[in-house]
Structure formats: C-alpha cells, structure tokens
Amino acid sequence: MTEVIPIAFSARWGVPVCLVQQNKMKWIRGPAEALHCLRTDFVEQSGPAYNRALNVCLAALRSESDLDVAKLLFVTAYHEQKSRRFNKT
C-alpha cells in the first residue's frame, strides 16, 4: 500500500522575507514560495547554501524541519547568490 505524505503548502513564516530585486520588493512568506523563488529567480542553482535551502524548505513542507530553519537557510542562499553575482562584476 502507498503511504500518503502530507504537504503543508500553506505553511507560513511569522515574518515574511523581503527581497529587493531590480528596485522591486518581493515578499516570500513561507517555504513553498521560497522553493518557487529558488527554482525560478536564482541564476545559479547550485552551491552548498542553495542545496541546503532547497532540501530544508522541502522538508519544512513535509513538516520534517522547522520553519525558522528553512527561512534562515533560504536567506543564507539568497545572500550567497547576491555575493556571487556581485563578485563576478
């Protein structure tokens, strides 16, 4: 028999993350939105921080990881992405 894994798509962080991209603000409210951002907005989809954020956000949706840890790792991956892009110019 197949096991059903519940996914908490509506999981939200207490305080959303605000990203500023090209003079526009983007609000990331939880791990589902963070995953979408990681997969669509990140130019370089690699690196230790990116991979940890991806895995922990997925785990948070499955209620296997703490939401605050997912948020912290997402912000870390975002900063890593920004510093990579800054250092290339």
C-alpha positions as CSV (number, residue, x, y, z in Angstrom):
1,M,0.0,0.0,0.0
2,T,1.2,3.5,-0.8
3,E,1.9,5.9,2.0
4,V,0.4,9.4,1.8
5,I,2.8,12.2,2.7
6,P,1.0,15.3,3.9
7,I,2.4,18.5,2.4
8,A,1.8,21.8,4.2
9,F,1.7,24.2,1.2
10,S,0.1,26.9,3.3
11,A,2.9,26.9,5.9
12,R,3.9,30.5,6.6
13,W,6.7,32.2,8.4
14,G,5.8,34.6,11.2
15,V,7.5,37.4,9.5
16,P,8.0,37.2,5.7
17,V,11.3,37.8,3.9
18,C,11.5,40.9,1.8
19,L,13.8,40.6,-1.2
20,V,14.8,43.7,-3.3
21,Q,15.5,42.8,-6.9
22,Q,16.0,45.5,-9.5
23,N,14.3,48.2,-7.4
24,K,11.3,46.0,-6.7
25,M,10.3,44.3,-3.5
26,K,9.3,40.7,-3.4
27,W,7.8,39.1,-0.3
28,I,8.5,35.4,0.5
29,R,6.0,34.2,3.1
30,G,6.9,30.6,3.6
31,P,8.8,27.5,2.3
32,A,6.6,27.0,-0.7
33,E,7.2,30.5,-2.0
34,A,10.9,30.1,-1.1
35,L,11.1,26.9,-3.2
36,H,9.5,28.7,-6.1
37,C,12.0,31.6,-5.8
38,L,14.9,29.2,-5.6
39,R,13.9,27.4,-8.7
40,T,12.9,30.4,-10.8
41,D,14.7,33.5,-9.6
42,F,18.1,32.2,-8.8
43,V,20.5,32.5,-11.7
44,E,22.9,29.9,-10.3
45,Q,21.0,26.9,-9.0
46,S,24.0,25.3,-7.2
47,G,26.2,25.7,-4.2
48,P,26.1,24.5,-0.6
49,A,23.7,27.1,0.7
50,Y,21.3,26.7,-2.3
51,N,21.2,22.9,-1.9
52,R,20.6,23.1,1.9
53,A,17.9,25.7,1.4
54,L,16.2,23.6,-1.2
55,N,16.3,20.4,0.9
56,V,15.2,22.1,4.1
57,C,12.3,24.0,2.5
58,L,11.1,20.7,1.0
59,A,11.4,19.1,4.5
60,A,9.5,22.0,6.1
61,L,6.6,21.5,3.7
62,R,6.5,17.8,4.8
63,S,6.7,19.0,8.5
64,E,10.1,17.3,8.8
65,S,12.0,20.5,9.5
66,D,11.5,23.7,11.5
67,L,10.0,26.6,9.5
68,D,12.5,29.1,11.1
69,V,15.5,26.9,10.0
70,A,14.1,26.8,6.4
71,K,13.7,30.6,6.5
72,L,17.3,31.1,7.7
73,L,18.7,28.8,5.1
74,F,16.7,30.5,2.3
75,V,18.1,33.9,3.4
76,T,21.6,32.5,3.5
77,A,21.2,31.1,0.0
78,Y,19.9,34.4,-1.2
79,H,22.9,36.2,0.2
80,E,25.2,33.7,-1.3
81,Q,23.6,34.2,-4.7
82,K,23.9,38.0,-4.4
83,S,27.6,37.8,-3.3
84,R,28.4,35.5,-6.3
85,R,26.8,37.9,-8.7
86,F,28.5,40.9,-7.1
87,N,31.9,39.3,-7.2
88,K,31.6,38.4,-10.9
89,T,31.3,42.1,-11.9
